[in-house]
């Protein structure tokens, strides 16, 4: 039987006794379901949500058919007998994903938003998983996203994202472990929930043939000392507040990813940078945003907030 520990950031020892576990994190237990009266049987890991649940009704009403994109794999897995298989059977604008939270889709932008997640009582620093990826296009990657949220503290009683991180999942013929480090907006606030999501493609038009296998997701609170991987001396982002552009200066000799998130945890902009870059934010609505800068290997991170005028 798989050993499931909880996971999250630090380079020291982990305290498994204090771990908080994601339901079906080992992808061994699955449920079948249908969307209302639509005669399509789908499946998802118990306790997880699948993009099939929101895509199926849309596609079926237009075409009278639907091929589920999320399924249980009994032939490709990291350990024991199964993994979650996320695929794009044909070129599509809808991303395929699974998450331990509830999901909604914006039918204009095809972007997802999340609510709920796994309850936690301590600051979580990183999440780990095992993944194997087959891209449908050479410039595509899978994604692993993590959000730490505080329930009901945002405007209108909505949940607020107080920490987040992400990592690309690149093409590989074997399972590799991915680590997503969470960077918090302050040094003290403790989250109520941890949201984990896996997406099979990050391109606007998802290429056919993309397959992402996910297995053994773990989260935990640390008992060691966290080592900062990118600090304030390495990254300069200005001006703040910003009207049209953010300028980024990175004293790091490698490509970096920057992702902007709004206060609901939705990624609104993604760009790869090399030491110096200007990020066009003119199209964003006025308000507060979180930016997360990470190395392409997912093992370096920096995050802070800025205000769009």
C-alpha positions in Angstrom: 0.0 0.0 0.0 1.3 3.4 -0.9 2.7 5.6 1.9 1.1 9.0 1.8 2.8 11.8 3.7 1.9 15.5 3.5 4.4 17.8 2.0 5.4 21.4 1.6 8.6 23.4 1.6 11.9 23.2 3.3 15.1 21.5 3.0 15.2 20.0 6.5 13.4 17.1 8.1 9.6 16.7 7.8 7.3 15.9 10.7 5.0 13.2 9.4 3.2 13.0 12.7 1.7 16.5 12.2 0.9 15.8 8.5 -2.4 16.8 6.9 -3.4 14.5 4.1 -5.0 15.1 0.7 -7.8 12.6 0.1 -6.9 10.0 -2.5 -3.4 11.6 -2.9 -2.1 8.2 -4.1 -4.7 8.1 -6.9 -5.8 4.6 -5.9 -9.5 5.3 -5.1 -11.8 6.5 -7.9 -15.5 7.4 -8.4 -17.6 7.2 -11.5 -20.2 9.9 -12.2 -22.4 11.6 -14.8 -23.3 15.2 -15.4 -27.1 15.4 -14.9 -28.9 13.5 -17.7 -26.0 13.5 -20.1 -25.3 9.8 -21.0 -21.5 10.0 -20.6 -19.8 8.1 -17.7 -16.8 9.8 -16.3 -14.3 9.0 -13.5 -12.2 11.0 -11.1 -10.1 10.3 -8.0 -12.2 10.3 -4.8 -12.2 13.8 -3.3 -10.8 15.4 -6.4 -12.6 17.5 -9.1 -12.1 17.0 -12.8 -12.4 19.5 -15.7 -14.6 16.8 -17.3 -17.4 17.9 -15.0 -17.6 21.4 -16.5 -16.4 20.7 -20.0 -18.7 17.7 -20.7 -22.0 19.5 -20.6 -20.7 22.3 -22.9 -19.3 19.9 -25.5 -22.1 17.4 -25.4 -24.8 20.0 -26.0 -22.9 21.2 -29.1 -21.9 17.8 -30.5 -24.0 15.1 -28.8 -20.8 13.3 -27.8 -18.0 13.7 -25.3 -14.7 11.8 -24.7 -13.6 12.1 -21.1 -10.2 13.6 -20.7 -9.5 12.4 -17.2 -9.2 8.6 -16.5 -7.6 6.0 -14.2 -4.5 4.5 -15.7 -3.6 1.0 -14.6 -0.7 0.6 -17.0 1.4 3.8 -16.2 1.8 4.7 -12.5 4.5 5.6 -10.0 3.6 3.0 -7.4 1.0 0.4 -6.5 -1.6 0.1 -9.3 -3.0 3.4 -10.6 -2.3 7.0 -11.5 -4.5 9.9 -12.8 -4.3 10.3 -16.6 -5.0 13.7 -18.1 -5.1 13.9 -21.8 -6.1 16.1 -24.8 -7.7 13.7 -27.4 -7.9 16.5 -30.0 -6.8 20.1 -30.4 -8.9 22.1 -28.0 -9.2 25.4 -26.1 -10.3 23.7 -22.9 -7.5 22.7 -20.5 -7.7 19.3 -18.8 -7.1 19.3 -15.1 -7.7 17.7 -11.7 -7.8 19.5 -8.4 -8.5 18.8 -4.7 -10.8 21.8 -4.8 -14.1 22.8 -6.4 -13.6 24.4 -9.9 -15.4 26.9 -12.1 -14.6 27.8 -15.7 -14.8 31.2 -17.4 -16.4 30.5 -20.8 -14.9 33.7 -22.3 -11.2 33.0 -21.3 -11.4 29.3 -20.6 -9.6 30.0 -17.3 -10.3 28.1 -14.2 -10.9 29.3 -10.6 -10.8 27.3 -7.5 -12.4 27.2 -4.0 -12.2 24.8 -1.1 -9.2 22.5 -0.9 -7.6 20.4 1.9 -8.0 21.9 5.4 -4.7 22.8 7.1 -3.9 24.3 10.5 -0.2 25.2 9.9 1.8 27.1 7.3 2.6 24.7 4.4 5.8 25.4 2.6 5.8 23.0 -0.3 3.8 20.3 -2.1 5.3 17.3 -4.0 4.0 14.9 -6.6 5.2 12.4 -9.1 4.4 13.1 -12.7 5.2 11.7 -16.2 4.4 13.9 -19.2 4.0 13.4 -23.0 3.6 16.7 -24.8 1.6 17.2 -28.0 3.8 20.2 -29.0 7.5 20.7 -28.3 7.0 24.0 -26.6 4.3 22.8 -24.2 4.5 21.8 -20.6 2.2 20.5 -17.9 1.6 22.5 -14.8 1.4 21.9 -11.1 -0.3 24.8 -9.2 -0.6 25.3 -5.4 -2.5 28.0 -3.5 -2.7 28.6 0.2 -5.9 30.3 1.1 -7.6 32.0 4.1 -11.3 31.5 4.2 -13.7 34.4 4.0 -11.3 37.3 4.5 -11.5 38.9 1.0 -14.2 41.4 -0.1 -17.7 39.9 0.1 -16.6 37.1 2.3 -14.6 35.4 -0.4 -11.5 33.3 0.2 -8.2 35.1 -0.2 -5.0 33.7 -1.6 -2.2 34.3 0.9 0.5 32.1 -0.8 1.1 30.3 -4.0 3.6 28.6 -6.3 3.8 26.6 -9.5 6.1 24.3 -11.5 6.3 23.3 -15.1 6.1 19.6 -15.9 8.3 18.8 -18.9 8.2 15.8 -21.2 9.8 12.7 -19.8 9.5 8.9 -20.3 9.6 8.1 -16.6 8.0 9.5 -13.4 9.9 12.4 -11.9 9.1 14.1 -8.6 8.0 17.7 -8.8 8.2 20.2 -5.9 6.2 23.4 -5.7 7.3 25.9 -3.1 4.7 28.2 -1.6 5.7 31.9 -1.2 3.5 33.7 1.2 2.5 37.4 1.1 3.6 37.9 4.7 5.6 36.0 7.4 2.8 35.1 9.8 -0.6 34.4 8.3 -1.6 30.7 8.5 -3.8 29.3 5.7 -7.0 27.4 6.2 -6.8 25.5 3.0 -4.3 24.2 0.5 -5.4 23.9 -3.2 -3.4 21.7 -5.5 -4.2 21.5 -9.3 -2.6 19.7 -12.2 -3.1 21.0 -15.8 -2.0 19.0 -18.9 -1.1 22.0 -21.0 -0.3 25.7 -20.6 -0.8 26.7 -24.2 -3.9 28.7 -25.2 -4.7 26.1 -27.8 -4.1 22.7 -26.3 -2.4 20.3 -28.8 -3.7 16.8 -29.4 -1.7 14.0 -28.0 -0.8 15.7 -24.7 -0.9 13.3 -21.7 0.0 13.9 -18.1 0.1 11.2 -15.5 -0.1 12.3 -11.8 0.6 10.1 -8.8 1.5 10.3 -5.0 0.7 13.9 -4.1 2.0 14.9 -0.6 1.9 17.9 1.7 3.5 18.5 5.1 4.6 21.1 7.6 8.3 21.5 8.2 10.3 21.0 11.3 13.6 22.2 9.9 14.8 25.6 8.8 13.5 27.0 5.5 16.3 28.1 3.1 15.3 31.0 0.8 16.0 30.1 -2.8 15.7 33.5 -4.3 15.9 36.6 -2.1 15.3 40.3 -2.3 18.8 40.9 -3.4 18.3 38.7 -6.5 15.0 40.2 -7.8 14.0 43.8 -8.4 10.4 44.5 -9.6 9.2 48.1 -10.1 7.4 50.4 -10.2 4.8 49.6 -7.6 2.0 50.7 -8.0 2.2 50.1 -11.8 0.1 51.5 -14.6 1.3 49.9 -17.9 4.5 48.0 -17.2 6.4 46.1 -14.5 10.1 46.1 -15.0 12.0 43.0 -13.7 15.7 42.8 -13.0 16.9 39.3 -12.0 20.5 38.7 -10.8 20.2 35.1 -11.7 21.9 33.5 -14.8 19.0 31.4 -16.0 15.5 31.6 -17.5 12.7 32.4 -15.1 9.0 32.1 -15.2 6.8 34.9 -13.9 3.1 34.3 -13.2 0.6 37.0 -12.1 -2.4 36.0 -10.0 -5.5 38.0 -9.0 -7.0 37.9 -5.5 -9.1 34.9 -6.4 -6.0 32.8 -7.2 -6.6 32.9 -11.0 -3.4 33.2 -13.1 -3.9 36.2 -15.4 -0.5 36.4 -17.1 2.5 34.2 -17.6 5.8 35.1 -19.2 9.3 33.7 -19.4 12.1 36.2 -18.6 15.9 36.3 -18.8 17.5 38.7 -16.3 15.8 41.8 -17.7 12.2 42.1 -18.9 9.2 44.5 -19.1 5.9 42.9 -18.3 2.9 44.6 -20.0 0.1 44.9 -17.4 -1.9 47.6 -19.1 -4.8 45.2 -19.9 -5.2 44.1 -16.2 -8.0 45.5 -14.1 -7.0 47.9 -11.3 -6.4 46.2 -8.0 -3.9 44.0 -6.1 -2.0 41.1 -7.7 0.6 38.5 -6.6 3.5 37.7 -8.8 5.5 34.5 -8.5 8.9 34.2 -10.1 10.4 30.7 -10.3 13.2 28.9 -12.0 12.3 26.6 -14.8 13.2 23.6 -12.6 10.6 24.7 -10.1 13.3 24.8 -7.3 13.7 28.6 -7.0 11.0 31.0 -6.2 10.2 34.6 -5.2 6.9 36.2 -4.7 5.4 39.5 -3.6 2.4 41.8 -4.3 1.9 44.8 -6.5 -0.9 47.2 -7.2 -2.2 47.9 -10.7 -3.5 51.4 -11.1 
